[in-house]
């Protein structure tokens, strides 16, 4: 009889555990600080209000996942500059506004923590705007004001490309000899001051170390890193070193973990280069179709799914980055910034927004308290938003 009962007891334990994870996950306010779906939408023309068979995000899957707040990345590459980048940013914001107007019962634009919490209670997705790349302000402080009026809650000071006023992580590492200046110049300091005054969060995910240090020396508000990982676990130029993580914590800011395989796994880039070389002709054809390298890479992985999956790190490797940061700087300073729809590869098991509960389950397995999980999933974002906006 005991032998017969064991399988049933095991099944009951598994079901009870899954229910507990779901209850904790659904109760928490889940915030993702970085998603590129709107940038892609201009190219793919996908209606994100409906269930999609490609990509990582849509409003249907977001609801299923218990996603409460999505900060949408407004982004354009370095082929856009003065005279074009600001206009492109506004096209993307227009696209987000259109999505909201088509789905008023599902999604609402919010700017403050109070509006965020009110919208979550209404069972709608709270949409926010993050502008990824200082080149989109085109060296004009008044463009910061305009983007803020349209809903910008954070500005990533640089993307991979440096601006005239701030140097990027890529350029500080790979192009240091050709940089006109390193860190912030006078205009850069004015940008930081303007963002602080307006209550727009300063995002330090892409800027270089000197820019990071210059910002930390003058900012009067807590900063964020909207989508970054730990340099100690993967020494990638886009990841943050221990002293940077500690500086953000001391400042009262938050680091939001990026899901991209290349930032999580130190072996990924080399394997991915070999894979791309093998499929170079096909990738080149896809780039011509989409006129976008990232979308072409994503499509290539769909075509060669089993091969691409072999390159992906395990979910446990992402969890190690989260756990490393929590142990170093505390659960008050860590959050989620997936970079969904902005990269070609994520850990196994993280295929779309519907997989967020798996992170909750992994944190519970590590012994994290419900209180700390609530902070990581969204509480820390709400706190840092309040500290910048003031309400």
PyMOL commands that set and color helices and strands:
alter all, ss='L'
color gray80, all
select helices_A, chain A and resi 2-27+37-44+59-65+85-102+113-121+134-137+141-150+169-174+176-178+186-198+209-218+242-251+261-264+268-278+280-290+293-303+305-309+315-329+331-333+353-365+370-389
alter helices_A, ss='H'
color red, helices_A
select strands_A, chain A and resi 30-35+67-75+107-109+125-132+152-156+201-203+224-228+254-257+334-336
alter strands_A, ss='S'
color yellow, strands_A
deselect
rebuild
show_as cartoon
